[in-house]
């Protein structure tokens, strides 16, 4: 694979990971606002797992 393709693949993975992180953070904010303790625990665990 060319260097350019490798860089594009890495940037794509990084963007995907950032989008997932932002989504988790938003879902966690909403869960906290609603006081949904079970969902808060699940989302916090997912955040720890995803790094």
N, C-alpha and C positions, 0 to 999 in steps of 0.2 A: 504494500500500500504506500502511496506517496506520502511525503511529509505533510502536504497540505490536507490530504484526506484525514490523516491521523489528528491533526490539529482541529479540523472541523468536527470530527467525532468526539474529541475531548470537550470542545466548547459546547456541543450539543448535550453531552452527559451532564456537564456542570450546570447548564441552563435548566435542564430537566430536574436536577436535584434541587436547585434554588426554587423552582416553581412548587415542587412538592413541599419544601420547607415553609414557604410563604402560606401555602394552603393549610398546612397543619397549624401554623401559628394563628391564622384567622379562625379556624375551627375551634381551637383552644380558647380564644377570646370569647367566642360566642357561647361555648359550653360554660365558661366561667360566669358570663353574664346571666345565663339561665340557671346557674347553680347545679348543673348536671354533674355530680361527683363521679359517677361511673364513667361517663364519657371523658371527663377530665383525666381520670387515671389511664384510660385507654390511649388517649391522644398523647399524654406524657410518655407512656411506654413506647408508643410508636416513634416519637421524637428521639428518644434515647436509642432505639434500635436503628433508626435511619442515620444517626450520627450527627 
